Amino acid sequence: MPGIISGRAWLQERHRFLQEELAKDPAPEHRAVLEAELAAVDQELGASKQRWWRSLLWGTRPPT
């Protein structure tokens, strides 16, 4: 189906967007929000990477 992307691809795009927004030197309040979301995205990217390897190890269906 067109328009549907995997969760990992969305997270990677969101990570890139947040980094670009931080590079624009936002206001301190906005910077704190961006950094908090970037930390959450980084954590989720790490978790999805672990799920991917676990699925390869155990032979289950890989996560999206």
mmCIF file as Biopython writes it, N, C-alpha, C and O atoms, coordinates in Angstrom:
data_model
#
loop_
_atom_site.group_PDB
_atom_site.id
_atom_site.type_symbol
_atom_site.label_atom_id
_atom_site.label_alt_id
_atom_site.label_comp_id
_atom_site.label_asym_id
_atom_site.label_entity_id
_atom_site.label_seq_id
_atom_site.pdbx_PDB_ins_code
_atom_site.Cartn_x
_atom_site.Cartn_y
_atom_site.Cartn_z
_atom_site.occupancy
_atom_site.B_iso_or_equiv
_atom_site.auth_seq_id
_atom_site.auth_asym_id
_atom_site.pdbx_PDB_model_num
ATOM 1   N N  . MET A ? 1  ? 0.841  -1.182  0.000  1.0 0.0 1  A 1 
ATOM 2   C CA . MET A ? 1  ? 0.000  0.000   0.000  1.0 0.0 1  A 1 
ATOM 3   C C  . MET A ? 1  ? 0.884  1.243   0.000  1.0 0.0 1  A 1 
ATOM 4   O O  . MET A ? 1  ? 1.773  1.372   0.842  1.0 0.0 1  A 1 
ATOM 5   N N  . PRO A ? 2  ? 0.655  2.129   -0.907 1.0 0.0 2  A 1 
ATOM 6   C CA . PRO A ? 2  ? 1.444  3.356   -0.927 1.0 0.0 2  A 1 
ATOM 7   C C  . PRO A ? 2  ? 1.126  4.232   0.279  1.0 0.0 2  A 1 
ATOM 8   O O  . PRO A ? 2  ? -0.004 4.262   0.767  1.0 0.0 2  A 1 
ATOM 9   N N  . GLY A ? 3  ? 2.136  4.935   0.740  1.0 0.0 3  A 1 
ATOM 10  C CA . GLY A ? 3  ? 1.948  5.841   1.853  1.0 0.0 3  A 1 
ATOM 11  C C  . GLY A ? 3  ? 2.208  5.231   3.212  1.0 0.0 3  A 1 
ATOM 12  O O  . GLY A ? 3  ? 2.216  5.948   4.212  1.0 0.0 3  A 1 
ATOM 13  N N  . ILE A ? 4  ? 2.421  3.925   3.279  1.0 0.0 4  A 1 
ATOM 14  C CA . ILE A ? 4  ? 2.693  3.269   4.547  1.0 0.0 4  A 1 
ATOM 15  C C  . ILE A ? 4  ? 4.179  2.946   4.601  1.0 0.0 4  A 1 
ATOM 16  O O  . ILE A ? 4  ? 4.722  2.326   3.687  1.0 0.0 4  A 1 
ATOM 17  N N  . ILE A ? 5  ? 4.836  3.373   5.684  1.0 0.0 5  A 1 
ATOM 18  C CA . ILE A ? 5  ? 6.251  3.082   5.841  1.0 0.0 5  A 1 
ATOM 19  C C  . ILE A ? 5  ? 6.443  2.269   7.113  1.0 0.0 5  A 1 
ATOM 20  O O  . ILE A ? 5  ? 5.579  2.259   7.990  1.0 0.0 5  A 1 
ATOM 21  N N  . SER A ? 6  ? 7.554  1.603   7.206  1.0 0.0 6  A 1 
ATOM 22  C CA . SER A ? 6  ? 7.830  0.814   8.401  1.0 0.0 6  A 1 
ATOM 23  C C  . SER A ? 6  ? 8.123  1.736   9.576  1.0 0.0 6  A 1 
ATOM 24  O O  . SER A ? 6  ? 8.502  2.893   9.391  1.0 0.0 6  A 1 
ATOM 25  N N  . GLY A ? 7  ? 7.948  1.224   10.761 1.0 0.0 7  A 1 
ATOM 26  C CA . GLY A ? 7  ? 8.190  2.014   11.961 1.0 0.0 7  A 1 
ATOM 27  C C  . GLY A ? 7  ? 9.626  2.479   12.063 1.0 0.0 7  A 1 
ATOM 28  O O  . GLY A ? 7  ? 9.889  3.612   12.465 1.0 0.0 7  A 1 
ATOM 29  N N  . ARG A ? 8  ? 10.569 1.602   11.698 1.0 0.0 8  A 1 
ATOM 30  C CA . ARG A ? 8  ? 11.987 1.956   11.780 1.0 0.0 8  A 1 
ATOM 31  C C  . ARG A ? 8  ? 12.326 3.072   10.786 1.0 0.0 8  A 1 
ATOM 32  O O  . ARG A ? 8  ? 13.081 3.987   11.114 1.0 0.0 8  A 1 
ATOM 33  N N  . ALA A ? 9  ? 11.779 2.998   9.594  1.0 0.0 9  A 1 
ATOM 34  C CA . ALA A ? 9  ? 12.040 4.044   8.596  1.0 0.0 9  A 1 
ATOM 35  C C  . ALA A ? 9  ? 11.484 5.381   9.077  1.0 0.0 9  A 1 
ATOM 36  O O  . ALA A ? 9  ? 12.117 6.420   8.890  1.0 0.0 9  A 1 
ATOM 37  N N  . TRP A ? 10 ? 10.302 5.360   9.697  1.0 0.0 10 A 1 
ATOM 38  C CA . TRP A ? 10 ? 9.718  6.590   10.217 1.0 0.0 10 A 1 
ATOM 39  C C  . TRP A ? 10 ? 10.595 7.163   11.319 1.0 0.0 10 A 1 
ATOM 40  O O  . TRP A ? 10 ? 10.829 8.371   11.371 1.0 0.0 10 A 1 
ATOM 41  N N  . LEU A ? 11 ? 11.081 6.292   12.203 1.0 0.0 11 A 1 
ATOM 42  C CA . LEU A ? 11 ? 11.941 6.750   13.294 1.0 0.0 11 A 1 
ATOM 43  C C  . LEU A ? 11 ? 13.226 7.369   12.760 1.0 0.0 11 A 1 
ATOM 44  O O  . LEU A ? 11 ? 13.690 8.386   13.276 1.0 0.0 11 A 1 
ATOM 45  N N  . GLN A ? 12 ? 13.799 6.759   11.730 1.0 0.0 12 A 1 
ATOM 46  C CA . GLN A ? 12 ? 15.018 7.300   11.149 1.0 0.0 12 A 1 
ATOM 47  C C  . GLN A ? 12 ? 14.771 8.673   10.523 1.0 0.0 12 A 1 
ATOM 48  O O  . GLN A ? 12 ? 15.592 9.580   10.663 1.0 0.0 12 A 1 
ATOM 49  N N  . GLU A ? 13 ? 13.633 8.824   9.830  1.0 0.0 13 A 1 
ATOM 50  C CA . GLU A ? 13 ? 13.293 10.120  9.245  1.0 0.0 13 A 1 
ATOM 51  C C  . GLU A ? 13 ? 13.037 11.161  10.331 1.0 0.0 13 A 1 
ATOM 52  O O  . GLU A ? 13 ? 13.451 12.313  10.196 1.0 0.0 13 A 1 
ATOM 53  N N  . ARG A ? 14 ? 12.362 10.765  11.398 1.0 0.0 14 A 1 
ATOM 54  C CA . ARG A ? 14 ? 12.087 11.691  12.503 1.0 0.0 14 A 1 
ATOM 55  C C  . ARG A ? 14 ? 13.388 12.126  13.178 1.0 0.0 14 A 1 
ATOM 56  O O  . ARG A ? 14 ? 13.548 13.292  13.541 1.0 0.0 14 A 1 
ATOM 57  N N  . HIS A ? 15 ? 14.318 11.175  13.343 1.0 0.0 15 A 1 
ATOM 58  C CA . HIS A ? 15 ? 15.625 11.469  13.936 1.0 0.0 15 A 1 
ATOM 59  C C  . HIS A ? 15 ? 16.364 12.512  13.097 1.0 0.0 15 A 1 
ATOM 60  O O  . HIS A ? 15 ? 16.917 13.476  13.626 1.0 0.0 15 A 1 
ATOM 61  N N  . ARG A ? 16 ? 16.362 12.300  11.795 1.0 0.0 16 A 1 
ATOM 62  C CA . ARG A ? 16 ? 17.031 13.242  10.894 1.0 0.0 16 A 1 
ATOM 63  C C  . ARG A ? 16 ? 16.385 14.628  10.982 1.0 0.0 16 A 1 
ATOM 64  O O  . ARG A ? 16 ? 17.087 15.638  11.043 1.0 0.0 16 A 1 
ATOM 65  N N  . PHE A ? 17 ? 15.053 14.677  10.988 1.0 0.0 17 A 1 
ATOM 66  C CA . PHE A ? 17 ? 14.336 15.946  11.077 1.0 0.0 17 A 1 
ATOM 67  C C  . PHE A ? 17 ? 14.652 16.678  12.384 1.0 0.0 17 A 1 
ATOM 68  O O  . PHE A ? 17 ? 14.890 17.885  12.377 1.0 0.0 17 A 1 
ATOM 69  N N  . LEU A ? 18 ? 14.656 15.955  13.497 1.0 0.0 18 A 1 
ATOM 70  C CA . LEU A ? 18 ? 14.928 16.576  14.790 1.0 0.0 18 A 1 
ATOM 71  C C  . LEU A ? 18 ? 16.347 17.135  14.843 1.0 0.0 18 A 1 
ATOM 72  O O  . LEU A ? 18 ? 16.572 18.210  15.397 1.0 0.0 18 A 1 
ATOM 73  N N  . GLN A ? 19 ? 17.298 16.411  14.272 1.0 0.0 19 A 1 
ATOM 74  C CA . GLN A ? 19 ? 18.671 16.912  14.237 1.0 0.0 19 A 1 
ATOM 75  C C  . GLN A ? 19 ? 18.762 18.189  13.404 1.0 0.0 19 A 1 
ATOM 76  O O  . GLN A ? 19 ? 19.475 19.122  13.772 1.0 0.0 19 A 1 
ATOM 77  N N  . GLU A ? 20 ? 18.042 18.233  12.283 1.0 0.0 20 A 1 
ATOM 78  C CA . GLU A ? 20 ? 18.041 19.434  11.448 1.0 0.0 20 A 1 
ATOM 79  C C  . GLU A ? 20 ? 17.427 20.613  12.200 1.0 0.0 20 A 1 
ATOM 80  O O  . GLU A ? 20 ? 17.919 21.737  12.102 1.0 0.0 20 A 1 
ATOM 81  N N  . GLU A ? 21 ? 16.359 20.362  12.946 1.0 0.0 21 A 1 
ATOM 82  C CA . GLU A ? 21 ? 15.729 21.429  13.718 1.0 0.0 21 A 1 
ATOM 83  C C  . GLU A ? 21 ? 16.673 21.949  14.807 1.0 0.0 21 A 1 
ATOM 84  O O  . GLU A ? 21 ? 16.725 23.153  15.058 1.0 0.0 21 A 1 
ATOM 85  N N  . LEU A ? 22 ? 17.412 21.052  15.449 1.0 0.0 22 A 1 
ATOM 86  C CA . LEU A ? 22 ? 18.364 21.477  16.474 1.0 0.0 22 A 1 
ATOM 87  C C  . LEU A ? 22 ? 19.512 22.289  15.870 1.0 0.0 22 A 1 
ATOM 88  O O  . LEU A ? 22 ? 20.056 23.177  16.527 1.0 0.0 22 A 1 
ATOM 89  N N  . ALA A ? 23 ? 19.874 21.993  14.641 1.0 0.0 23 A 1 
ATOM 90  C CA . ALA A ? 23 ? 20.959 22.717  13.977 1.0 0.0 23 A 1 
ATOM 91  C C  . ALA A ? 23 ? 20.565 24.163  13.673 1.0 0.0 23 A 1 
ATOM 92  O O  . ALA A ? 23 ? 21.432 25.011  13.461 1.0 0.0 23 A 1 
ATOM 93  N N  . LYS A ? 24 ? 19.268 24.445  13.653 1.0 0.0 24 A 1 
ATOM 94  C CA . LYS A ? 24 ? 18.786 25.804  13.374 1.0 0.0 24 A 1 
ATOM 95  C C  . LYS A ? 24 ? 18.861 26.711  14.596 1.0 0.0 24 A 1 
ATOM 96  O O  . LYS A ? 24 ? 18.462 27.873  14.520 1.0 0.0 24 A 1 
ATOM 97  N N  . ASP A ? 25 ? 19.363 26.206  15.715 1.0 0.0 25 A 1 
ATOM 98  C CA . ASP A ? 25 ? 19.509 26.964  16.961 1.0 0.0 25 A 1 
ATOM 99  C C  . ASP A ? 25 ? 18.175 27.547  17.435 1.0 0.0 25 A 1 
ATOM 100 O O  . ASP A ? 25 ? 17.986 28.764  17.421 1.0 0.0 25 A 1 
ATOM 101 N N  . PRO A ? 26 ? 17.243 26.667  17.859 1.0 0.0 26 A 1 
ATOM 102 C CA . PRO A ? 26 ? 15.926 27.143  18.322 1.0 0.0 26 A 1 
ATOM 103 C C  . PRO A ? 26 ? 16.005 27.806  19.687 1.0 0.0 26 A 1 
ATOM 104 O O  . PRO A ? 26 ? 17.049 27.793  20.340 1.0 0.0 26 A 1 
ATOM 105 N N  . ALA A ? 27 ? 14.900 28.381  20.104 1.0 0.0 27 A 1 
ATOM 106 C CA . ALA A ? 27 ? 14.789 28.995  21.431 1.0 0.0 27 A 1 
ATOM 107 C C  . ALA A ? 27 ? 15.007 27.921  22.500 1.0 0.0 27 A 1 
ATOM 108 O O  . ALA A ? 27 ? 14.735 26.746  22.251 1.0 0.0 27 A 1 
ATOM 109 N N  . PRO A ? 28 ? 15.490 28.301  23.675 1.0 0.0 28 A 1 
ATOM 110 C CA . PRO A ? 28 ? 15.792 27.308  24.722 1.0 0.0 28 A 1 
ATOM 111 C C  . PRO A ? 28 ? 14.620 26.398  25.078 1.0 0.0 28 A 1 
ATOM 112 O O  . PRO A ? 28 ? 14.823 25.208  25.319 1.0 0.0 28 A 1 
ATOM 113 N N  . GLU A ? 29 ? 13.400 26.931  25.117 1.0 0.0 29 A 1 
ATOM 114 C CA . GLU A ? 29 ? 12.243 26.100  25.455 1.0 0.0 29 A 1 
ATOM 115 C C  . GLU A ? 29 ? 11.998 25.055  24.364 1.0 0.0 29 A 1 
ATOM 116 O O  . GLU A ? 29 ? 11.732 23.886  24.644 1.0 0.0 29 A 1 
ATOM 117 N N  . HIS A ? 30 ? 12.095 25.507  23.132 1.0 0.0 30 A 1 
ATOM 118 C CA . HIS A ? 30 ? 11.879 24.600  21.999 1.0 0.0 30 A 1 
ATOM 119 C C  . HIS A ? 30 ? 13.018 23.578  21.900 1.0 0.0 30 A 1 
ATOM 120 O O  . HIS A ? 30 ? 12.791 22.418  21.556 1.0 0.0 30 A 1 
ATOM 121 N N  . ARG A ? 31 ? 14.227 24.015  22.200 1.0 0.0 31 A 1 
ATOM 122 C CA . ARG A ? 31 ? 15.383 23.115  22.170 1.0 0.0 31 A 1 
ATOM 123 C C  . ARG A ? 31 ? 15.196 21.968  23.169 1.0 0.0 31 A 1 
ATOM 124 O O  . ARG A ? 31 ? 15.503 20.818  22.852 1.0 0.0 31 A 1 
ATOM 125 N N  . ALA A ? 32 ? 14.701 22.269  24.360 1.0 0.0 32 A 1 
ATOM 126 C CA . ALA A ? 32 ? 14.491 21.236  25.375 1.0 0.0 32 A 1 
ATOM 127 C C  . ALA A ? 32 ? 13.487 20.194  24.897 1.0 0.0 32 A 1 
ATOM 128 O O  . ALA A ? 32 ? 13.671 18.997  25.119 1.0 0.0 32 A 1 
ATOM 129 N N  . VAL A ? 33 ? 12.427 20.654  24.242 1.0 0.0 33 A 1 
ATOM 130 C CA . VAL A ? 33 ? 11.412 19.728  23.717 1.0 0.0 33 A 1 
ATOM 131 C C  . VAL A ? 33 ? 12.014 18.855  22.621 1.0 0.0 33 A 1 
ATOM 132 O O  . VAL A ? 33 ? 11.800 17.643  22.594 1.0 0.0 33 A 1 
ATOM 133 N N  . LEU A ? 34 ? 12.764 19.476  21.723 1.0 0.0 34 A 1 
ATOM 134 C CA . LEU A ? 34 ? 13.393 18.720  20.629 1.0 0.0 34 A 1 
ATOM 135 C C  . LEU A ? 34 ? 14.392 17.690  21.159 1.0 0.0 34 A 1 
ATOM 136 O O  . LEU A ? 34 ? 14.430 16.553  20.689 1.0 0.0 34 A 1 
ATOM 137 N N  . GLU A ? 35 ? 15.196 18.096  22.138 1.0 0.0 35 A 1 
ATOM 138 C CA . GLU A ? 35 ? 16.186 17.171  22.698 1.0 0.0 35 A 1 
ATOM 139 C C  . GLU A ? 35 ? 15.514 16.005  23.418 1.0 0.0 35 A 1 
ATOM 140 O O  . GLU A ? 35 ? 16.006 14.878  23.353 1.0 0.0 35 A 1 
ATOM 141 N N  . ALA A ? 36 ? 14.410 16.255  24.096 1.0 0.0 36 A 1 
ATOM 142 C CA . ALA A ? 36 ? 13.682 15.186  24.781 1.0 0.0 36 A 1 
ATOM 143 C C  . ALA A ? 36 ? 13.107 14.197  23.764 1.0 0.0 36 A 1 
ATOM 144 O O  . ALA A ? 36 ? 13.186 12.984  23.955 1.0 0.0 36 A 1 
ATOM 145 N N  . GLU A ? 37 ? 12.534 14.722  22.693 1.0 0.0 37 A 1 
ATOM 146 C CA . GLU A ? 37 ? 11.984 13.825  21.671 1.0 0.0 37 A 1 
ATOM 147 C C  . GLU A ? 37 ? 13.098 13.066  20.955 1.0 0.0 37 A 1 
ATOM 148 O O  . GLU A ? 37 ? 12.934 11.891  20.627 1.0 0.0 37 A 1 
ATOM 149 N N  . LEU A ? 38 ? 14.219 13.723  20.713 1.0 0.0 38 A 1 
ATOM 150 C CA . LEU A ? 38 ? 15.347 13.062  20.068 1.0 0.0 38 A 1 
ATOM 151 C C  . LEU A ? 38 ? 15.868 11.917  20.942 1.0 0.0 38 A 1 
ATOM 152 O O  . LEU A ? 38 ? 16.221 10.857  20.425 1.0 0.0 38 A 1 
ATOM 153 N N  . ALA A ? 39 ? 15.915 12.121  22.238 1.0 0.0 39 A 1 
ATOM 154 C CA . ALA A ? 39 ? 16.346 11.057  23.146 1.0 0.0 39 A 1 
ATOM 155 C C  . ALA A ? 39 ? 15.374 9.877   23.095 1.0 0.0 39 A 1 
ATOM 156 O O  . ALA A ? 39 ? 15.796 8.720   23.106 1.0 0.0 39 A 1 
ATOM 157 N N  . ALA A ? 40 ? 14.078 10.170  23.040 1.0 0.0 40 A 1 
ATOM 158 C CA . ALA A ? 40 ? 13.081 9.101   22.954 1.0 0.0 40 A 1 
ATOM 159 C C  . ALA A ? 40 ? 13.195 8.343   21.637 1.0 0.0 40 A 1 
ATOM 160 O O  . ALA A ? 40 ? 13.073 7.119   21.614 1.0 0.0 40 A 1 
ATOM 161 N N  . VAL A ? 41 ? 13.426 9.058   20.548 1.0 0.0 41 A 1 
ATOM 162 C CA . VAL A ? 41 ? 13.587 8.415   19.240 1.0 0.0 41 A 1 
ATOM 163 C C  . VAL A ? 41 ? 14.851 7.553   19.230 1.0 0.0 41 A 1 
ATOM 164 O O  . VAL A ? 41 ? 14.836 6.433   18.720 1.0 0.0 41 A 1 
ATOM 165 N N  . ASP A ? 42 ? 15.943 8.074   19.794 1.0 0.0 42 A 1 
ATOM 166 C CA . ASP A ? 42 ? 17.180 7.290   19.881 1.0 0.0 42 A 1 
ATOM 167 C C  . ASP A ? 42 ? 16.962 6.001   20.666 1.0 0.0 42 A 1 
ATOM 168 O O  . ASP A ? 42 ? 17.439 4.936   20.273 1.0 0.0 42 A 1 
ATOM 169 N N  . GLN A ? 43 ? 16.244 6.104   21.767 1.0 0.0 43 A 1 
ATOM 170 C CA . GLN A ? 43 ? 15.977 4.933   22.588 1.0 0.0 43 A 1 
ATOM 171 C C  . GLN A ? 43 ? 15.135 3.916   21.811 1.0 0.0 43 A 1 
ATOM 172 O O  . GLN A ? 43 ? 15.410 2.717   21.865 1.0 0.0 43 A 1 
ATOM 173 N N  . GLU A ? 44 ? 14.137 4.372   21.107 1.0 0.0 44 A 1 
ATOM 174 C CA . GLU A ? 44 ? 13.285 3.459   20.334 1.0 0.0 44 A 1 
ATOM 175 C C  . GLU A ? 44 ? 14.049 2.831   19.176 1.0 0.0 44 A 1 
ATOM 176 O O  . GLU A ? 44 ? 13.841 1.660   18.857 1.0 0.0 44 A 1 
ATOM 177 N N  . LEU A ? 45 ? 14.936 3.604   18.541 1.0 0.0 45 A 1 
ATOM 178 C CA . LEU A ? 45 ? 15.757 3.035   17.474 1.0 0.0 45 A 1 
ATOM 179 C C  . LEU A ? 45 ? 16.660 1.930   18.018 1.0 0.0 45 A 1 
ATOM 180 O O  . LEU A ? 45 ? 16.841 0.899   17.370 1.0 0.0 45 A 1 
ATOM 181 N N  . GLY A ? 46 ? 17.221 2.142   19.199 1.0 0.0 46 A 1 
ATOM 182 C CA . GLY A ? 46 ? 18.048 1.108   19.818 1.0 0.0 46 A 1 
ATOM 183 C C  . GLY A ? 46 ? 17.238 -0.125  20.166 1.0 0.0 46 A 1 
ATOM 184 O O  . GLY A ? 46 ? 17.710 -1.249  19.994 1.0 0.0 46 A 1 
ATOM 185 N N  . ALA A ? 47 ? 16.019 0.076   20.657 1.0 0.0 47 A 1 
ATOM 186 C CA . ALA A ? 47 ? 15.159 -1.052  21.022 1.0 0.0 47 A 1 
ATOM 187 C C  . ALA A ? 47 ? 14.735 -1.828  19.780 1.0 0.0 47 A 1 
ATOM 188 O O  . ALA A ? 47 ? 14.681 -3.057  19.812 1.0 0.0 47 A 1 
ATOM 189 N N  . SER A ? 48 ? 14.434 -1.128  18.687 1.0 0.0 48 A 1 
ATOM 190 C CA . SER A ? 48 ? 14.010 -1.837  17.480 1.0 0.0 48 A 1 
ATOM 191 C C  . SER A ? 48 ? 15.174 -2.613  16.880 1.0 0.0 48 A 1 
ATOM 192 O O  . SER A ? 48 ? 14.979 -3.665  16.271 1.0 0.0 48 A 1 
ATOM 193 N N  . LYS A ? 49 ? 16.389 -2.088  17.053 1.0 0.0 49 A 1 
ATOM 194 C CA . LYS A ? 49 ? 17.567 -2.808  16.566 1.0 0.0 49 A 1 
ATOM 195 C C  . LYS A ? 49 ? 17.746 -4.105  17.349 1.0 0.0 49 A 1 
ATOM 196 O O  . LYS A ? 49 ? 18.078 -5.140  16.772 1.0 0.0 49 A 1 
ATOM 197 N N  . GLN A ? 50 ? 17.528 -4.052  18.659 1.0 0.0 50 A 1 
ATOM 198 C CA . GLN A ? 50 ? 17.641 -5.253  19.483 1.0 0.0 50 A 1 
ATOM 199 C C  . GLN A ? 50 ? 16.564 -6.261  19.106 1.0 0.0 50 A 1 
ATOM 200 O O  . GLN A ? 50 ? 16.837 -7.460  19.054 1.0 0.0 50 A 1 
ATOM 201 N N  . ARG A ? 51 ? 15.340 -5.796  18.842 1.0 0.0 51 A 1 
ATOM 202 C CA . ARG A ? 51 ? 14.264 -6.714  18.444 1.0 0.0 51 A 1 
ATOM 203 C C  . ARG A ? 51 ? 14.593 -7.376  17.125 1.0 0.0 51 A 1 
ATOM 204 O O  . ARG A ? 51 ? 14.287 -8.551  16.926 1.0 0.0 51 A 1 
ATOM 205 N N  . TRP A ? 52 ? 15.224 -6.623  16.208 1.0 0.0 52 A 1 
ATOM 206 C CA . TRP A ? 52 ? 15.595 -7.171  14.910 1.0 0.0 52 A 1 
ATOM 207 C C  . TRP A ? 52 ? 16.574 -8.334  15.083 1.0 0.0 52 A 1 
ATOM 208 O O  . TRP A ? 52 ? 16.379 -9.403  14.505 1.0 0.0 52 A 1 
ATOM 209 N N  . TRP A ? 53 ? 17.620 -8.126  15.875 1.0 0.0 53 A 1 
ATOM 210 C CA . TRP A ? 53 ? 18.603 -9.187  16.081 1.0 0.0 53 A 1 
ATOM 211 C C  . TRP A ? 53 ? 18.001 -10.369 16.834 1.0 0.0 53 A 1 
ATOM 212 O O  . TRP A ? 53 ? 18.340 -11.518 16.550 1.0 0.0 53 A 1 
ATOM 213 N N  . ARG A ? 54 ? 17.129 -10.107 17.775 1.0 0.0 54 A 1 
ATOM 214 C CA . ARG A ? 54 ? 16.478 -11.179 18.509 1.0 0.0 54 A 1 
ATOM 215 C C  . ARG A ? 54 ? 15.627 -12.026 17.562 1.0 0.0 54 A 1 
ATOM 216 O O  . ARG A ? 54 ? 15.572 -13.248 17.704 1.0 0.0 54 A 1 
ATOM 217 N N  . SER A ? 55 ? 14.967 -11.387 16.602 1.0 0.0 55 A 1 
ATOM 218 C CA . SER A ? 55 ? 14.141 -12.139 15.658 1.0 0.0 55 A 1 
ATOM 219 C C  . SER A ? 55 ? 15.016 -13.000 14.755 1.0 0.0 55 A 1 
ATOM 220 O O  . SER A ? 55 ? 14.614 -14.106 14.391 1.0 0.0 55 A 1 
ATOM 221 N N  . LEU A ? 56 ? 16.208 -12.518 14.383 1.0 0.0 56 A 1 
ATOM 222 C CA . LEU A ? 56 ? 17.109 -13.325 13.579 1.0 0.0 56 A 1 
ATOM 223 C C  . LEU A ? 56 ? 17.632 -14.515 14.374 1.0 0.0 56 A 1 
ATOM 224 O O  . LEU A ? 56 ? 17.762 -15.619 13.845 1.0 0.0 56 A 1 
ATOM 225 N N  . LEU A ? 57 ? 17.929 -14.281 15.644 1.0 0.0 57 A 1 
ATOM 226 C CA . LEU A ? 57 ? 18.460 -15.321 16.493 1.0 0.0 57 A 1 
ATOM 227 C C  . LEU A ? 57 ? 17.446 -16.435 16.724 1.0 0.0 57 A 1 
ATOM 228 O O  . LEU A ? 57 ? 17.782 -17.616 16.635 1.0 0.0 57 A 1 
ATOM 229 N N  . TRP A ? 58 ? 16.211 -16.060 17.020 1.0 0.0 58 A 1 
ATOM 230 C CA . TRP A ? 58 ? 15.181 -17.042 17.355 1.0 0.0 58 A 1 
ATOM 231 C C  . TRP A ? 58 ? 14.341 -17.476 16.175 1.0 0.0 58 A 1 
ATOM 232 O O  . TRP A ? 58 ? 13.489 -18.353 16.319 1.0 0.0 58 A 1 
ATOM 233 N N  . GLY A ? 59 ? 14.554 -16.894 15.025 1.0 0.0 59 A 1 
ATOM 234 C CA . GLY A ? 59 ? 13.823 -17.315 13.827 1.0 0.0 59 A 1 
ATOM 235 C C  . GLY A ? 59 ? 12.391 -16.849 13.777 1.0 0.0 59 A 1 
ATOM 236 O O  . GLY A ? 59 ? 11.565 -17.464 13.103 1.0 0.0 59 A 1 
ATOM 237 N N  . THR A ? 60 ? 12.078 -15.780 14.473 1.0 0.0 60 A 1 
ATOM 238 C CA . THR A ? 60 ? 10.723 -15.254 14.431 1.0 0.0 60 A 1 
ATOM 239 C C  . THR A ? 60 ? 10.604 -14.207 13.328 1.0 0.0 60 A 1 
ATOM 240 O O  . THR A ? 60 ? 11.594 -13.841 12.694 1.0 0.0 60 A 1 
ATOM 241 N N  . ARG A ? 61 ? 9.409  -13.743 13.115 1.0 0.0 61 A 1 
ATOM 242 C CA . ARG A ? 61 ? 9.188  -12.721 12.113 1.0 0.0 61 A 1 
ATOM 243 C C  . ARG A ? 61 ? 9.800  -11.395 12.574 1.0 0.0 61 A 1 
ATOM 244 O O  . ARG A ? 61 ? 9.559  -10.968 13.704 1.0 0.0 61 A 1 
ATOM 245 N N  . PRO A ? 62 ? 10.588 -10.736 11.716 1.0 0.0 62 A 1 
ATOM 246 C CA . PRO A ? 62 ? 11.218 -9.474  12.141 1.0 0.0 62 A 1 
ATOM 247 C C  . PRO A ? 62 ? 10.188 -8.386  12.374 1.0 0.0 62 A 1 
ATOM 248 O O  . PRO A ? 62 ? 9.158  -8.345  11.700 1.0 0.0 62 A 1 
ATOM 249 N N  . PRO A ? 63 ? 10.462 -7.499  13.332 1.0 0.0 63 A 1 
ATOM 250 C CA . PRO A ? 63 ? 9.537  -6.398  13.588 1.0 0.0 63 A 1 
ATOM 251 C C  . PRO A ? 63 ? 9.555  -5.380  12.459 1.0 0.0 63 A 1 
ATOM 252 O O  . PRO A ? 63 ? 10.499 -5.324  11.672 1.0 0.0 63 A 1 
ATOM 253 N N  . THR A ? 64 ? 8.501  -4.578  12.391 1.0 0.0 64 A 1 
ATOM 254 C CA . THR A ? 64 ? 8.443  -3.534  11.368 1.0 0.0 64 A 1 
ATOM 255 C C  . THR A ? 64 ? 8.971  -2.242  11.903 1.0 0.0 64 A 1 
ATOM 256 O O  . THR A ? 64 ? 9.003  -1.243  11.184 1.0 0.0 64 A 1 
#
